[in-house]
Amino acid sequence: MKNLNELNIKFVQKRKIWYIISLLIIIPGIISLFAQSLNFGIDFTGGNLLQIQFTQNIEIADVREVVNDYTDKETSIQSADNIKYSIRTAALTAEAGNQLLDALENSFGEFEILSNEFIGPIIGQELMKNALMSLAIAMVLMLIYIAFRFKIRFSLAAILALCHDALVTICIFSLLQIEVNSVFVAAILTVVGYSINNTIVVFDRIRENMERSKKYNFTDMVNLSINQTITRSVNTVLAVLFFLLSILFFGGESTKVFALAMTIGILAGTYSSMCLAGSFLVDFRAGGSNNYKPVQKINNTKIKEA
C-alpha cells in the first residue's frame, strides 16, 4: 500500500476545484448571514440567570425538561454535583419567572434561590465587540509574524486561509441556525490557532525545498511540499477529531456547541492547509514561471517526510 506522502496529488493544479467547493459553502452562508443572521443565544441577546440549590440530587435532563416548557429558545443549564444549578433562559416576565419557580418546586421539592437576576443584551454586545477585536488583533499579529518569518505573500496566503476557515464555520452555523453562545467565540479563536499551525508546517516545508533548489518549477515545489506533509496533517486531524467527537456525542449540553464548531473548523482548517494555502501562494506569486521541469529530486537527495 502506498504511503500517503507518495501519492503525488496535484493540489495546486486542481485549485479551481478547491475554490468552487469553498464558494459552494461560503456564498449560501453569506446570503444566510444577511437574510437570517446567526441564531444568537442568551449570552448575546440577554435573559434571566437563576441559580438554585436543591436538597437532593436532581438529574440535569429532568431540570431541562421542566425549564424548556417556559421558554421558546434553548436554555443554558449547568450543574454542580446535581444539587446546585445555574439556569440561563431568554428574558422572562415576572409572571413567567414565578411560574417556572413553582414548576421546579412542584417537580423536585424545596430549593434555595442563590440568585435570580436579569442580564441585558449590552453584555452580549460587549462580548461580541471584544471577540471581533481579539480576532482582528490575532490576524494582524500573525500577518506580521509570517511576513517576518517567510515573505509577505506567504503571510497573505495564510491569513486568507484563516479567514476561509472562520467563515466556513460561521456560515454553516448560520445555514443550520445552530444557536451561538460565548463558547462559540472561544471555538472560533481556537480554530484560528490550530489552522495557522497547520499552514505554517506546510509553508516551512515549501521554504526548505526552495532553499535546497531554486531551478525547479514553483508550482511543483508547492505540490511536493504539501504531499510531504500529508501524513502529518491527517494524523493530527484524526487525533483531534477523536477527542472532539467524544465530547460532541458523550459530553454535556454546554460543551456541544464548542465541540461542533471545533469539528467544523478543524476539518476546514486541514482542508485549507492542504488545498487552499499553497494554491493562494502560487496565485500570489508575482512573475512565477512554469517553464522548468517538474520536481523529482532536489540536489539528488530525496527530501525526508514531515
Stockholm file with secondary structure:
# STOCKHOLM 1.0

chainA/1-306         MKNLNELNIKFVQKRKIWYIISLLIIIPGIISLFAQSLNFGIDFTGGNLLQIQFTQNIEIADVREVVNDYTDKETSIQSADNIKYSIRTAALTAEAGNQLLDALENSFGEFEILSNEFIGPIIGQELMKNALMSLAIAMVLMLIYIAFRFKIRFSLAAILALCHDALVTICIFSLLQIEVNSVFVAAILTVVGYSINNTIVVFDRIRENMERSKKYNFTDMVNLSINQTITRSVNTVLAVLFFLLSILFFGGESTKVFALAMTIGILAGTYSSMCLAGSFLVDFRAGGSNNYKPVQKINNTKIKEA
#=GR chainA/1-306 SS CCCGGGSCCCTGGGHHHHHHHHHHHHHHHHHHHHHHCCEECHHHHCEEEEEEEESSCCCHHHHHHHHGGGCSSCCEEEEETTTEEEEEESCCCHHHHHHHHHHHHHHHCCEEEEEEEEECHHHHHHHHHHHHHHHHHHHHHHHHHHHHHSCHHHHHHHHHHHHHHHHHHHHHHHHHTCEECHHHHHHHHHHHHHHHHHHHHHHHHHHHHHHHCSSSCHHHHHHHHHHHTHHHHHHHHHHHHHHHHHHHHHSCHHHHHHHHHHHHHHHHHHHIIIIIHHHHHHHHCTTCCCCSCCCSCBTTBCCCCC
#=GC SS_cons         CCCGGGSCCCTGGGHHHHHHHHHHHHHHHHHHHHHHCCEECHHHHCEEEEEEEESSCCCHHHHHHHHGGGCSSCCEEEEETTTEEEEEESCCCHHHHHHHHHHHHHHHCCEEEEEEEEECHHHHHHHHHHHHHHHHHHHHHHHHHHHHHSCHHHHHHHHHHHHHHHHHHHHHHHHHTCEECHHHHHHHHHHHHHHHHHHHHHHHHHHHHHHHCSSSCHHHHHHHHHHHTHHHHHHHHHHHHHHHHHHHHHSCHHHHHHHHHHHHHHHHHHHIIIIIHHHHHHHHCTTCCCCSCCCSCBTTBCCCCC
//
